[in-house]
């Protein structure tokens, strides 16, 4: 079950060690939540981490961001 909903404001925490520094501290809006794949790229059945499409403030395009990189605003 997704932690965030389309239209919800989110932020990549400033201290996130996984995200690129250009995303840390930025806020945006969830624009799309694609269905979860049941098979990962190497062909094994396992649950993949959800990704959301996020439009960050000041950007014109959306970026795929892992759920663990986000927090609610």
LUMDRENKOL-336361 format. One record per residue (C-alpha): residue number from 1; residue in three letters; chain; x negated, z negated, y negated. Coordinates in steps of 0.001 Angstrom, whole numbers. Last residue first. Layout:
# LUMDRENKOL-336361
NUM	ala	A	X	Z	Y
...
END
This chain:
# LUMDRENKOL-336361
73	unk	A	-5419	-4104	-18152
72	unk	A	-5321	-3974	-14357
71	unk	A	-8649	-3758	-12513
70	unk	A	-10393	-746	-11047
69	unk	A	-13583	23	-9099
68	unk	A	-12105	-1252	-5823
67	unk	A	-9330	1368	-6077
66	unk	A	-11850	4207	-6097
65	unk	A	-11709	6588	-9072
64	unk	A	-10939	10323	-9090
63	unk	A	-11213	11600	-12670
62	unk	A	-8534	13159	-14867
61	unk	A	-9120	15539	-17752
60	unk	A	-8761	15483	-21544
59	unk	A	-10761	12307	-22102
58	unk	A	-10415	9990	-25138
57	unk	A	-8899	7130	-23147
56	unk	A	-9603	7649	-19464
55	unk	A	-7238	9747	-17370
54	unk	A	-7350	8247	-13887
53	unk	A	-6673	9975	-10563
52	unk	A	-6520	7237	-7985
51	unk	A	-8551	6718	-4843
50	unk	A	-7569	4573	-1873
49	unk	A	-10377	3384	411
48	unk	A	-10231	5183	3736
47	unk	A	-8488	3733	6761
46	unk	A	-10117	4758	9989
45	unk	A	-9790	7492	12555
44	unk	A	-13136	9166	13039
43	unk	A	-13625	12808	12115
42	unk	A	-16777	12521	9986
41	unk	A	-14726	13282	6848
40	unk	A	-12367	10310	7323
39	unk	A	-9116	10639	9197
38	unk	A	-5885	8932	8144
37	unk	A	-5997	10406	4669
36	unk	A	-4202	8429	2002
35	unk	A	-1635	10273	-80
34	unk	A	-2724	11128	-3626
33	unk	A	-2068	8643	-6443
32	unk	A	-1715	10458	-9751
31	unk	A	-1956	9792	-13483
30	unk	A	-3272	6205	-13512
29	unk	A	-3986	5421	-17169
28	unk	A	-7271	4644	-18907
27	unk	A	-9739	2002	-19938
26	unk	A	-13529	2164	-20037
25	unk	A	-15788	-873	-19561
24	unk	A	-18034	866	-17050
23	unk	A	-17287	4585	-16803
22	unk	A	-20472	5988	-18398
21	unk	A	-22515	3404	-16460
20	unk	A	-21569	5069	-13190
19	unk	A	-19376	2950	-10951
18	unk	A	-20777	880	-8086
17	unk	A	-22224	-2103	-9971
16	unk	A	-19069	-2876	-11949
15	unk	A	-20047	-5327	-14719
14	unk	A	-18126	-3557	-17505
13	unk	A	-14976	-3585	-15375
12	unk	A	-13389	-149	-14834
11	unk	A	-10055	-544	-16594
10	unk	A	-6428	154	-15766
9	unk	A	-3185	1042	-17516
8	unk	A	-275	1802	-15182
7	unk	A	1482	5169	-15491
6	unk	A	1261	5938	-11769
5	unk	A	1153	2625	-9930
4	unk	A	-1713	353	-8898
3	unk	A	-2482	-1771	-5838
2	unk	A	-1466	947	-3387
1	unk	A	0	0	0
END
